[in-house]
Amino acid sequence: MAEPLTPQHFLPYVEKTFRVAGGHHAFILATVDTPPMPGSAAASRQPFNLIFRGPAGDVLVEGIYMLEVEGGPSFELYVMPIHTPDRTRQDYQSAFN
């Protein structure tokens, strides 16, 4: 994708499954978080975070992955596991500054 990614690129895929290309990991896009950021009005895009839910146990190592949306496009994203108090799942984040 040549244009910078924005929250609007991901909003249609909330609650959809994202699969790691060539791997076995799959996540649900739980939310597109657009927290207010002081000074972000001058930025080239609004900062945002994607929060994914995955199964507990088999944690995907932090890194750059091609994620394929079920029935949709693919996105190359930097994905990192994040602290998840709920032991029944593992959450992940992709941050866009």
N, C-alpha and C positions, 0 to 999 in steps of 0.2 A: 504494500500500500504506500503510495508516494506522499500522500498528505499526512500531516500530523494527526495522530489519533486523539479523539476527544471523548468525553463521556457519552455523547450521542451515538458513537459507533457501537457502544456496548449495551446501552439501555434495552434494545430489543431482545437481548440474550439473557436477561436476568431470569434465573431459575432454569436455564438451559444447561445441558451437559457440554463441557469442554474436555476433549481427549488429547493427551500428549501424543503427537505424531510419532509413530514407530515405537511407542511404549504401551504400557498397560494402565497407567494412571488416568483417572477421569475425575473431574470436579464439577460441581454445580456453581455457577456464578450467583452468589448470594446477594451482592449489592454493588452498586456503583456509587462510591462515596465521594461527594464533592464538598469537603469541609471549607468553611470560609478561611481564606488566607490573606492576611494583610499584604497589600502591595501586589496582589495577583492580577489586578485589573490591567496593569501595564505588561503583563506576561503575554507571550505569543499564544498561549492556550491556558485554559483553566486547569489548575492542578487537580488531580483526582486519583483515587485508589480503587482497584478492583479487589473485592474480597470473595474468595472461592471457599467452598466447603468440600472436603474430601473425607474418605474413610479414615478411621483411626488406624494406627499401626504402620502401614507401608508408606512412610513419608518420602515424598519426592524431594531430592536434594536441590538446594537453591541453585538457580542457573537460568540460562536462556533456553526457551523451548518454543516449538511451534505447537500451538494449541488449535485444534480443529473444533469448531462449533458443530454440534449435531444438526445437520440439515442447513448449514450456513457456511460462512467464510472461515479462513484460518488467520491467526494472528501470531506473530513472533513476539513473545513477551518474556520479560525477566520475572520469574516467579520465585517467591521465597516462603517457606513455612513460617508461620507466626504463632505466638503464644496463644494457646487454645485451652481455656479452663474446662470446657466440656470434653470429658475423656471419650465420648462416643464418636468424635470426629477430629479431623485435623484441618485447620484453616490455613489459607495461603493468601498472599497479597502480591499484587503488581502495582507499583507506584509510578505515577506520571507527574513530573514536576514541570 
